[in-house]
Amino acid sequence: MLHLIIVRHGEAEPKIENLPDKDRKLIKKGIKQMRRVANFIDIMGYKIDRVFSSPYIRAYQSAEVILEELDEDLKIETIKELEPDQDVSTLIEKLKETSSSQAEQVIMLVGHEPHLSTFIKSVTSGEVELKKGGVAVVEVDPASFKGKLTILLTQKVMKRL
């Protein structure tokens, strides 16, 4: 079974005219949100095997904060398949290539909306919206690459954990 921990990046700098969208950084609130995501992962006992992030700075920083908080020394692999304008089929193909069919595996994906919700829908057939700093867990059968949404949390809920 493949367990996907799907994280929408934390709160970032506002969009401004001369700053490319991909260069927007996390703000303090976003860092705090990612610490809550790490706390959730820790509470649930997930041991992350691989981390894939969008190359956009706010997503990469989100992954960094989570791993730092979990005291994990994993390499963050930036992949274009997690950029917001990519077709989700490219992400599915990438995950099929990298997932192991014989063992349990936990992969964390850090990216953007509406791309992540579209990805979740294509794997589970479920309509979801991932709020900023939100997290979803999807269990996927690596053979069919169909799965079920098992957890969907907002920051509001994670504050109470």
Backbone bond lengths (Angstrom), bond angles and torsions (degrees), N, CA, C in turn:
res aa  C-N    CA-C-N  psi(-1)  N-CA   C-N-CA  omega(-1)  CA-C   N-CA-C  phi
1 M - - - 1.461 - - 1.531 108.61 -
2 L 1.308 114.93 138.12 1.457 122.50 177.07 1.525 107.63 -103.36
3 H 1.313 116.16 123.52 1.461 121.84 177.70 1.527 107.71 -104.65
4 L 1.314 116.68 119.01 1.455 121.34 178.19 1.522 109.29 -104.52
5 I 1.322 115.77 121.30 1.465 121.22 172.55 1.526 104.80 -99.10
6 I 1.314 115.70 110.74 1.460 121.91 -172.66 1.529 108.62 -106.62
7 V 1.336 116.02 119.28 1.460 121.74 -173.62 1.528 110.11 -120.62
8 R 1.318 115.52 128.03 1.465 118.71 169.57 1.522 107.09 -85.90
9 H 1.316 116.29 135.24 1.465 121.49 -178.02 1.525 111.40 -50.54
10 G 1.319 115.27 159.17 1.457 121.02 177.55 1.519 112.25 -77.16
11 E 1.322 114.40 175.94 1.470 122.29 -179.87 1.531 109.71 -56.73
12 A 1.337 115.42 132.28 1.466 121.20 -175.83 1.521 111.39 -121.89
13 E 1.335 113.99 173.30 1.459 120.45 175.82 1.529 109.40 -54.75
14 P 1.328 116.75 148.74 1.470 118.29 178.54 1.528 110.96 -69.05
15 K 1.311 114.32 158.58 1.469 119.47 176.26 1.523 108.33 -69.75
16 I 1.333 114.78 128.93 1.462 119.47 174.68 1.520 109.13 -131.13
17 E 1.307 114.70 159.52 1.458 121.26 -169.29 1.532 115.00 -54.78
18 N 1.311 119.09 -48.06 1.465 120.69 -172.78 1.529 114.35 -95.81
19 L 1.307 117.50 5.59 1.464 120.85 -179.76 1.531 109.08 -107.06
20 P 1.344 117.05 115.34 1.468 118.49 177.55 1.531 110.76 -58.73
21 D 1.321 116.63 143.30 1.466 121.78 -177.91 1.528 111.74 -53.98
22 K 1.317 117.10 -39.89 1.465 120.66 -177.26 1.526 112.98 -66.27
23 D 1.333 117.83 -16.43 1.462 121.98 -177.15 1.526 114.00 -97.83
24 R 1.322 117.44 2.66 1.468 119.80 178.88 1.519 110.47 -69.88
25 K 1.338 117.35 132.13 1.462 123.18 -176.11 1.525 111.33 -100.07
26 L 1.328 114.87 161.09 1.464 120.08 173.49 1.517 109.75 -64.91
27 I 1.317 116.13 147.90 1.462 121.02 171.08 1.534 106.89 -103.28
28 K 1.336 116.94 175.46 1.476 120.63 -176.86 1.524 112.37 -54.05
29 K 1.324 115.96 -41.24 1.473 120.16 179.02 1.526 110.25 -60.25
30 G 1.326 117.51 -41.41 1.464 122.01 179.11 1.517 112.27 -64.02
31 I 1.320 116.62 -38.20 1.472 120.69 177.77 1.528 109.35 -64.49
32 K 1.326 115.87 -43.93 1.468 120.68 178.91 1.538 110.47 -61.80
33 Q 1.338 116.35 -39.89 1.466 120.82 178.56 1.532 110.81 -61.43
34 M 1.322 116.73 -41.78 1.465 120.36 -178.75 1.519 111.40 -70.09
35 R 1.311 117.58 -30.01 1.478 120.45 174.48 1.535 109.71 -65.13
36 R 1.324 116.04 -36.47 1.478 119.50 176.69 1.527 110.86 -66.27
37 V 1.329 116.69 -39.38 1.468 120.45 177.12 1.527 109.40 -61.20
38 A 1.328 116.75 -43.99 1.468 120.83 178.34 1.525 110.62 -61.00
39 N 1.327 116.91 -40.38 1.465 121.20 178.19 1.531 110.25 -61.29
40 F 1.334 116.80 -42.99 1.466 121.06 177.37 1.536 110.44 -60.29
41 I 1.325 116.98 -47.77 1.476 121.39 -179.58 1.520 110.19 -59.07
42 D 1.329 115.88 -41.19 1.465 121.12 179.30 1.532 110.91 -65.62
43 I 1.324 117.16 -47.08 1.470 121.91 179.60 1.532 110.67 -58.05
44 M 1.333 116.26 -41.24 1.466 120.95 -177.87 1.532 112.51 -76.50
45 G 1.326 116.96 -12.79 1.463 120.32 177.29 1.519 114.79 77.20
46 Y 1.329 117.35 21.12 1.463 119.45 177.92 1.520 110.42 -72.70
47 K 1.312 116.58 135.53 1.463 123.21 173.44 1.522 106.21 -109.96
48 I 1.323 115.80 107.18 1.462 121.12 -174.54 1.524 110.27 -75.05
49 D 1.340 115.57 131.98 1.458 121.68 178.34 1.527 112.55 -93.89
50 R 1.332 116.38 -39.23 1.471 121.09 -178.56 1.515 109.23 -144.24
51 V 1.333 114.91 153.40 1.457 121.03 178.59 1.523 108.57 -129.74
52 F 1.340 115.17 124.81 1.457 121.70 174.82 1.522 107.97 -115.43
53 S 1.325 116.10 134.30 1.455 121.29 -179.88 1.515 110.13 -132.01
54 S 1.317 114.78 150.76 1.456 120.67 167.22 1.527 106.75 -61.59
55 P 1.323 117.61 149.64 1.465 118.96 176.72 1.534 113.85 -73.60
56 Y 1.332 118.00 -7.20 1.462 120.45 177.96 1.532 108.87 -64.03
57 I 1.323 116.52 139.00 1.468 121.40 -172.71 1.526 112.91 -55.47
58 R 1.336 117.91 -43.96 1.468 119.47 -175.97 1.522 112.43 -64.26
59 A 1.324 117.31 -33.04 1.468 120.77 178.00 1.526 109.96 -72.61
60 Y 1.320 116.72 -45.71 1.466 120.89 179.60 1.535 110.41 -60.75
61 Q 1.330 116.20 -44.74 1.468 119.82 178.31 1.527 110.85 -62.18
62 S 1.323 117.16 -37.23 1.466 120.85 177.94 1.528 109.88 -60.33
63 A 1.321 116.86 -46.37 1.468 121.15 178.32 1.527 110.55 -62.11
64 E 1.324 117.15 -41.19 1.472 121.08 179.32 1.525 111.42 -59.97
65 V 1.330 116.68 -46.64 1.467 120.96 -178.87 1.529 110.14 -61.69
66 I 1.319 117.08 -44.45 1.471 120.68 -179.24 1.526 110.15 -61.05
67 L 1.324 117.32 -48.67 1.468 120.29 -178.40 1.520 111.78 -65.48
68 E 1.327 116.57 -39.09 1.465 120.30 178.56 1.524 110.03 -62.77
69 E 1.317 115.97 -44.38 1.468 121.02 -179.19 1.533 111.31 -65.10
70 L 1.325 116.73 -34.16 1.468 121.37 178.56 1.528 112.33 -83.46
71 D 1.337 116.07 -4.43 1.463 122.46 -176.63 1.527 111.14 57.37
72 E 1.331 115.05 41.65 1.467 122.33 178.58 1.523 109.41 -102.68
73 D 1.310 116.09 137.19 1.461 121.13 179.99 1.528 109.65 -107.91
74 L 1.320 115.71 61.94 1.462 121.49 -179.55 1.522 109.78 -103.17
75 K 1.315 115.54 148.69 1.463 120.91 175.18 1.530 108.39 -77.95
76 I 1.328 115.56 133.95 1.460 120.44 174.61 1.520 107.18 -90.09
77 E 1.327 115.39 118.67 1.456 120.78 -179.09 1.530 108.61 -95.79
78 T 1.334 115.93 113.76 1.469 118.70 177.89 1.521 108.61 -83.88
79 I 1.323 114.33 130.75 1.473 119.56 -178.85 1.524 109.58 -132.36
80 K 1.312 115.09 135.85 1.469 120.53 -179.31 1.528 111.76 -64.67
81 E 1.328 116.50 -22.44 1.471 120.82 -179.78 1.527 112.35 -62.85
82 L 1.346 117.93 -15.46 1.463 121.13 177.42 1.528 113.17 -99.48
83 E 1.334 116.96 4.65 1.462 119.30 175.01 1.531 108.43 -68.03
84 P 1.341 117.47 148.15 1.473 119.83 -173.27 1.518 115.79 -62.15
85 D 1.319 118.66 -23.32 1.465 119.86 -176.40 1.532 113.85 -97.42
86 Q 1.321 117.24 7.34 1.463 121.16 -178.52 1.533 111.47 -82.71
87 D 1.313 115.60 152.09 1.457 121.02 174.83 1.534 107.66 -75.64
88 V 1.330 117.25 135.87 1.469 120.02 -176.28 1.528 112.69 -64.32
89 S 1.320 117.48 -22.15 1.469 119.27 179.43 1.528 111.16 -62.57
90 T 1.339 116.99 -30.01 1.473 119.56 178.28 1.525 110.46 -69.77
91 L 1.325 117.33 -35.32 1.467 121.17 177.14 1.527 110.44 -68.57
92 I 1.320 116.58 -41.79 1.470 120.00 177.96 1.522 110.17 -60.66
93 E 1.319 117.51 -44.54 1.468 120.98 178.85 1.519 111.40 -62.05
94 K 1.320 116.94 -42.26 1.473 121.69 178.53 1.530 110.41 -60.57
95 L 1.322 116.98 -44.40 1.466 120.90 -179.57 1.525 111.69 -68.73
96 K 1.320 117.36 -36.01 1.473 120.34 176.29 1.525 109.89 -61.84
97 E 1.325 116.85 -41.19 1.468 121.90 179.80 1.525 112.26 -65.00
98 T 1.332 116.42 -35.44 1.468 119.80 -171.63 1.521 114.68 -99.21
99 S 1.321 118.13 -13.57 1.464 118.87 -177.83 1.524 110.58 -86.01
100 S 1.316 113.53 148.52 1.463 121.42 -179.31 1.522 109.23 -96.03
101 S 1.324 117.32 129.83 1.466 119.95 -177.39 1.528 112.67 -83.36
102 Q 1.338 118.16 -16.94 1.456 118.37 -174.87 1.528 115.23 -92.89
103 A 1.324 118.67 -16.65 1.458 119.13 -174.75 1.524 111.48 -130.15
104 E 1.331 114.56 163.47 1.459 120.18 171.26 1.523 107.24 -66.68
105 Q 1.311 116.57 138.21 1.456 120.17 -179.94 1.517 108.91 -143.75
106 V 1.347 115.83 140.32 1.461 121.76 178.10 1.528 107.90 -118.78
107 I 1.326 115.44 120.01 1.458 121.13 178.44 1.526 108.07 -120.55
108 M 1.329 116.06 131.02 1.454 120.88 175.78 1.526 108.69 -100.00
109 L 1.330 115.72 130.95 1.459 123.15 176.87 1.523 108.34 -113.81
110 V 1.328 117.36 131.46 1.460 120.55 178.44 1.523 108.17 -124.02
111 G 1.332 115.73 121.53 1.453 118.82 -175.50 1.511 113.55 -157.72
112 H 1.339 115.36 -142.99 1.465 123.23 -166.07 1.529 111.22 -133.22
113 E 1.335 113.41 163.50 1.460 121.41 171.17 1.517 108.36 -97.48
114 P 1.303 119.17 152.72 1.469 128.87 -0.87 1.527 113.02 -84.77
115 H 1.324 117.05 3.98 1.464 122.48 -176.68 1.530 112.71 -54.79
116 L 1.342 117.14 -46.65 1.471 119.58 -176.90 1.528 112.02 -66.07
117 S 1.325 117.05 -41.80 1.476 119.98 178.28 1.524 111.29 -63.90
118 T 1.319 116.19 -39.27 1.465 120.82 177.87 1.527 110.19 -64.05
119 F 1.332 116.01 -40.20 1.464 120.96 177.00 1.529 110.44 -62.27
120 I 1.328 116.95 -47.29 1.469 121.33 179.74 1.531 110.12 -59.34
121 K 1.334 115.94 -43.03 1.471 119.67 179.67 1.527 110.98 -62.55
122 S 1.315 117.66 -40.72 1.466 120.09 -177.46 1.530 112.02 -68.29
123 V 1.333 116.88 -26.70 1.474 120.61 -179.51 1.531 111.55 -90.43
124 T 1.343 117.00 -35.02 1.466 120.59 -172.71 1.531 114.27 -112.72
125 S 1.311 117.76 -14.94 1.470 124.48 -172.21 1.522 112.51 69.58
126 G 1.334 117.72 10.40 1.461 121.09 -179.26 1.514 112.25 -98.04
127 E 1.328 116.01 139.54 1.468 122.36 176.54 1.519 109.11 -85.61
128 V 1.320 117.25 119.20 1.460 120.91 177.67 1.521 109.61 -136.53
129 E 1.321 114.54 162.86 1.462 121.29 170.20 1.520 106.13 -129.44
130 L 1.306 116.23 125.03 1.461 121.75 179.74 1.526 107.62 -98.48
131 K 1.315 116.02 109.92 1.461 121.36 179.83 1.530 109.77 -71.88
132 K 1.336 117.20 163.41 1.463 120.42 177.89 1.518 109.51 -56.31
133 G 1.329 115.92 129.67 1.456 120.42 -178.75 1.516 113.02 77.78
134 G 1.320 117.55 6.70 1.462 121.35 -179.92 1.516 111.83 -80.74
135 V 1.328 114.71 162.30 1.460 120.39 -179.96 1.524 109.87 -138.04
136 A 1.321 114.63 141.28 1.463 121.56 175.37 1.522 107.55 -129.39
137 V 1.318 115.64 146.66 1.461 120.63 173.91 1.522 107.25 -119.77
138 V 1.328 114.79 126.50 1.458 121.36 179.71 1.524 107.89 -123.43
139 E 1.333 115.87 128.41 1.464 121.60 175.41 1.523 107.46 -96.38
140 V 1.336 115.65 124.93 1.462 121.05 -172.57 1.527 110.42 -121.88
141 D 1.319 115.47 136.50 1.463 121.40 170.64 1.534 106.18 -80.54
142 P 1.346 117.99 115.06 1.462 119.67 -176.05 1.534 114.04 -61.85
143 A 1.325 118.17 -25.45 1.462 120.95 -178.55 1.534 111.61 -71.08
144 S 1.333 116.37 -48.28 1.471 120.15 -177.56 1.529 112.86 -95.40
145 F 1.311 115.06 -17.56 1.461 124.10 -172.60 1.527 112.11 55.20
146 K 1.314 114.81 36.13 1.461 122.14 170.33 1.521 106.76 -110.07
147 G 1.317 116.01 148.40 1.452 117.36 -175.93 1.502 112.95 -153.23
148 K 1.337 113.89 -173.52 1.461 119.49 178.50 1.529 109.46 -132.88
149 L 1.308 114.05 142.32 1.454 121.65 176.33 1.521 107.21 -76.86
150 T 1.327 117.06 120.77 1.465 119.24 -178.87 1.521 112.59 -105.66
151 I 1.330 116.60 -25.41 1.473 120.40 -179.53 1.522 108.80 -145.47
152 L 1.340 115.63 139.50 1.450 122.32 172.53 1.523 106.89 -142.78
153 L 1.340 116.42 113.82 1.463 120.44 -175.40 1.526 111.63 -126.16
154 T 1.323 114.15 142.07 1.464 121.17 172.72 1.522 108.47 -98.43
155 Q 1.322 116.01 169.32 1.461 120.11 175.81 1.533 110.94 -61.85
156 K 1.321 116.88 -35.49 1.459 121.29 179.65 1.537 110.87 -56.17
157 V 1.326 115.47 -42.89 1.465 120.36 179.78 1.538 110.15 -72.66
158 M 1.325 116.73 -42.56 1.478 119.99 -177.48 1.529 112.06 -64.48
159 K 1.339 117.97 -25.05 1.460 120.76 177.50 1.520 110.58 -63.23
160 R 1.329 116.28 -25.40 1.472 121.12 -176.28 1.521 113.35 -90.13
161 L 1.335 116.91 -6.24 1.469 119.19 -178.78 1.512 111.84 -75.90
